[in-house]
């Protein structure tokens, strides 16, 4: 059909070594005669350059994967620190409230109004800790999106509570102007 065909193959030198070759062949007609022409070109250098490029690509992919792994570990460490901070606050408040309740109960006479208030605080802090854990669990599960009203001010304050330690350690002063409604 007069098309040029290009393909790669292996040839053997007189000394027995094998090397890659690109063959380009085609036919052409001159007058009423049909001619066949084939050109063989040694592509050893091109193949070596391609191999070096593949090795460099592989090294780059390995470096990218390692960087992504380190990034995930760093993020996991930061997340773990934030979670520990977020959960330890209500737990610490619960312990403090329980200690205060014990002192109020030991008083003569017991200060029952303060005990009730302290127990209410323990319940609220326990719910807060449970909510933190529930949100963490929800992050790890594939669930359909849950539509709910969002108190943006509360969410912002929760994020700020998670980042409070980092802000303080970096000497960052954060000023917020939240909607008062």
C-alpha positions in Angstrom: 0.0 0.0 0.0 3.1 2.2 -0.1 3.1 2.7 3.7 6.3 2.9 5.7 6.5 0.3 8.5 8.7 0.9 11.5 9.5 -1.7 14.2 12.2 -2.7 16.6 14.0 -5.9 16.8 17.4 -7.3 17.9 20.4 -8.0 15.7 23.6 -9.8 16.4 27.0 -8.4 15.8 29.9 -10.5 14.4 31.3 -10.8 18.0 28.0 -12.4 19.1 26.6 -9.4 21.1 23.0 -8.5 20.6 21.9 -4.9 20.1 18.5 -3.2 19.5 17.7 -2.0 16.0 15.0 0.1 14.5 13.9 -1.1 11.1 12.0 1.2 8.7 10.8 -0.4 5.6 8.6 0.4 2.7 8.0 0.0 -0.9 8.0 2.5 -3.7 7.4 2.3 -7.4 9.5 3.9 -10.1 7.9 3.4 -13.4 6.6 -0.1 -13.7 9.1 -1.5 -11.2 8.3 -2.0 -7.5 11.2 -1.5 -5.1 11.6 -2.5 -1.4 13.7 -0.4 0.8 14.7 -1.2 4.4 16.9 0.9 6.7 18.3 -0.5 10.0 19.5 1.8 12.6 21.3 0.9 15.9 19.2 2.4 18.7 21.4 1.3 21.6 22.0 4.8 22.8 18.3 5.7 22.7 17.4 2.5 24.6 20.0 3.3 27.2 18.7 6.8 27.6 15.1 5.4 27.9 16.3 3.0 30.6 18.0 5.8 32.5 14.8 7.9 32.2 12.7 5.0 33.5 15.1 4.5 36.4 14.9 8.2 37.2 11.1 8.1 37.0 11.0 5.2 39.3 13.3 7.0 41.8 11.1 10.0 41.6 8.0 8.0 42.2 9.7 6.3 45.1 10.6 9.7 46.5 7.1 11.0 46.0 5.6 7.9 47.8 8.0 8.4 50.7 7.2 12.1 50.9 3.5 11.3 50.9 4.1 8.7 53.6 6.0 11.2 55.8 3.3 13.8 55.1 0.6 11.3 56.3 2.6 10.4 59.4 3.1 14.1 60.2 -0.6 14.8 59.7 -1.5 11.7 61.8 0.8 13.0 64.6 -0.8 16.4 64.5 -4.3 14.9 64.4 -3.4 12.6 67.3 -2.1 15.6 69.3 -5.3 17.5 68.6 -7.6 14.6 69.5 -5.7 14.0 72.7 -6.0 17.6 73.6 -9.7 17.8 72.6 -10.6 14.6 74.6 -8.3 15.4 77.6 -10.0 18.8 78.2 -13.5 17.4 79.1 -11.9 14.4 80.9 -9.8 16.8 83.1 -12.9 19.0 83.7 -14.8 15.8 84.7 -12.1 14.9 87.2 -12.0 18.4 88.6 -15.8 18.5 88.9 -15.9 15.1 90.6 -13.3 16.2 93.1 -15.3 19.4 93.9 -18.4 17.3 94.3 -16.6 15.0 96.8 -15.5 18.1 98.8 -19.1 19.5 98.7 -20.5 16.2 99.8 -18.0 16.0 102.7 -18.9 19.4 104.0 -21.0 19.6 107.0 -23.8 20.1 105.9 -23.3 18.9 102.3 -23.7 21.7 99.7 -26.2 19.8 97.5 -26.9 22.7 95.0 -23.1 22.8 94.2 -23.0 19.0 93.9 -25.9 19.0 91.4 -24.2 21.7 89.4 -20.9 19.8 89.4 -22.7 16.6 88.3 -24.4 18.5 85.5 -20.9 19.7 84.4 -19.6 16.1 84.5 -22.5 15.0 82.3 -22.0 17.8 79.9 -18.2 17.2 79.7 -18.8 13.4 79.2 -21.2 14.2 76.3 -18.6 16.5 74.8 -15.9 13.8 74.9 -18.4 11.3 73.4 -19.2 13.7 70.6 -15.4 14.1 69.8 -15.0 10.3 69.6 -18.2 10.0 67.5 -16.9 12.6 65.0 -13.6 10.7 64.8 -15.4 7.5 64.1 -17.6 9.1 61.5 -14.4 10.3 59.7 -13.2 6.7 59.3 -16.5 5.3 58.0 -18.0 5.6 54.6 -21.4 6.9 55.3 -24.0 8.8 53.3 -23.8 12.5 54.0 -25.8 13.6 57.0 -27.7 16.9 56.5 -28.1 19.0 59.6 -28.2 22.6 60.7 -24.7 24.0 61.3 -23.8 26.5 64.0 -20.9 28.1 62.2 -19.8 30.0 65.3 -19.6 26.8 67.4 -17.8 25.0 64.6 -15.2 27.8 64.3 -14.7 27.8 68.1 -14.2 24.0 68.0 -11.6 24.3 65.3 -9.9 27.1 67.3 -9.9 24.8 70.4 -8.2 22.1 68.3 -5.5 24.5 67.1 -5.1 26.5 70.3 -2.0 24.7 71.4 -0.3 25.0 68.0 -1.2 28.7 67.8 0.3 29.3 71.3 3.5 27.3 70.6 4.0 29.4 67.4 3.3 32.7 69.3 0.4 33.4 67.0 -2.3 35.8 68.3 -5.7 35.1 66.7 -8.5 37.6 66.7 -12.0 36.5 65.9 -15.1 38.5 65.1 -18.0 36.0 65.1 -21.6 36.8 64.4 -23.4 37.4 67.7 -26.8 35.9 66.6 
